[in-house]
Amino acid sequence: MSDNKLQSVLSSLSQVYRQLNCLPSSPTPDASCVKLNTNENPFALPAAVMQSAVAALERQYLYPEDDNISLREAAAASYSLSTDQVIAGNGSSEVLSLIYKAFLDPGDSVAMMSPGFAYNRKLALLQGAQLLEIGWGDSGSLPIKELLFGPAKEAKFILLANPNNPTGTFVPIADIESLVARSDRLIVLDEAYVDFAPDSALRLVNRYSNLLVLRTFSKSYAVAGIRVGFGYGHPEVVGRLRNIQNLFNMNVIGHAVGVSVLAHRAAYNENHRHIKYERARVSFALSQLGFSVTPSHANFLLARVPAGRDGTWWQACLERKRILVAVIPEKGLEDCIRVSIGTTPQMDAFLAAVEDILGADTSQRSAV
Ligand SMILES: Cc1ncc(COP(=O)(O)O)c(C=O)c1O
C-alpha cells in the first residue's frame, strides 16, 4: 500500500540525511553474557563515587547545572588547566560529534588514521563530508610526512586515537608533538584509552592552539553507562564547541560522578594495574593457542585468529558459549577478533571457551 503522507514526510528529510536508511531495532541484549565487545571496565565504583551518584539522585527534580560548570572546573583543576580550556560531554563521543558539526560543511574533508574508531565514519557521513582514511605506518607508527604533505593537508581536521582503537597500538608523544607543531590543521587526539598507556599528550594543550585532546571516563573509570567525557584545548576552540552544545547535555548524576571520579582517581590505580596484568596474561595465553596478538596499550586485545577460520566464525562460536567479542569489518582485519579485558573470572571463561572451540574444531576437521 502506498503511503503518500509518509513519502511526503520522507522527501522532506535533508539531502544528507536522506541517504541514511531507517535504523532497524536490534533485539534486547542478553545481560547474562560475558561482555567483552565494547571495552567497558566491569569493576564496581569506589564507594565514595557510588555515594556521590546516590546523593545526586536526590536532586533529580532540578535541571543540571548550566554549562557543566563545576565539572569543568574540577577537570581543569585536576590537570592544571583553566576552566575555559575544558568542555564536558555526555561521553567523549558527544564532544567528537560537536567537532564534526562545528568544522565541516558538506563537501569538506576530514582525515582519520585508519584503522580507527569506526564511529567517525558515521559522523563524517552525517555532515556530508569526505573521510580520508590514512593508513598507519610500520608497527602502528604515525606517518607524519603523509599527514603534512599528502591529501590530509586539505582536511579540516586530522583525527587520531592514542592508544588506537581497534589495534591498541601507541605512538610516542614526541611524534604527536612533531605533527601538531608542524601542521596548521586542528589535530583531534582521542585519548579514550590513555590510562592503560605509558604517556599522554595533555601537557601539550597549553603549548599548541591546534591540539584538542578528548578523554572519557567510560574505559578506565567504569562509568560508560553514566556518560562522562571531556575535550581539552584552546579556549577559542573549546568555547565554540560549548556554544553549539545541547542545553543540559549531561545529567545531575553524570556531573556528580564526574566530579567525584576526579577527586578519587587514585582509587582506580589497582583497577588499572589489574587490567594491564590481565592484558599480558591473556595475550600470552592466546599466543600459546595459535593467535597472533598485537601488543596493546589499551584495555583490549586485537588478536588474529589461527589460520582456517575468520573473525566472524570465532565471534559466532564464542557467542554460542555466551561470550561476546567484537569483529572489525575493515579490510585486512577480517581474521581478527577484539577482546576487552575484564575481570579474572571473565577472562578465564573466555580462554576456556577458546580452548573448547579450538579442540572441537580440530577434531571435526581431522574427522573429515
Ligand atoms: C577511540 C574511542 N573514542 C571514543 C569512544 C567513546 O567514548 P564515550 O563512551 O566517552 O563516548 C570510544 C568507545 O569505544 C573509543 O573507542
The ligand as a MOL file (V3000), in Angstrom:
LIG
                    3D

  0  0  0     0  0            999 V3000
M  V30 BEGIN CTAB
M  V30 COUNTS 16 16 0 0 0
M  V30 BEGIN ATOM
M  V30 1 C 38.6510 5.6490 20.4850 0
M  V30 2 C 37.3330 5.8660 21.1510 0
M  V30 3 N 36.9090 7.1260 21.3580 0
M  V30 4 C 35.7330 7.3850 21.9700 0
M  V30 5 C 34.9220 6.3550 22.3880 0
M  V30 6 C 33.5820 6.6900 23.0130 0
M  V30 7 O 33.7250 7.0420 24.3360 0
M  V30 8 P 32.4850 7.5870 25.1830 0
M  V30 9 O 31.9130 6.4260 25.8980 0
M  V30 10 O 33.1000 8.5770 26.1140 0
M  V30 11 O 31.5350 8.2370 24.2520 0
M  V30 12 C 35.3140 5.0360 22.1950 0
M  V30 13 C 34.4300 3.9360 22.6160 0
M  V30 14 O 34.5680 2.7990 22.2490 0
M  V30 15 C 36.5500 4.7840 21.5550 0
M  V30 16 O 36.9680 3.5380 21.3280 0
M  V30 END ATOM
M  V30 BEGIN BOND
M  V30 1 1 1 2
M  V30 2 1 2 3
M  V30 3 2 2 15
M  V30 4 2 3 4
M  V30 5 1 4 5
M  V30 6 1 5 6
M  V30 7 2 5 12
M  V30 8 1 6 7
M  V30 9 1 7 8
M  V30 10 2 8 9
M  V30 11 1 8 10
M  V30 12 1 8 11
M  V30 13 1 12 13
M  V30 14 1 12 15
M  V30 15 2 13 14
M  V30 16 1 15 16
M  V30 END BOND
M  V30 END CTAB
M  END
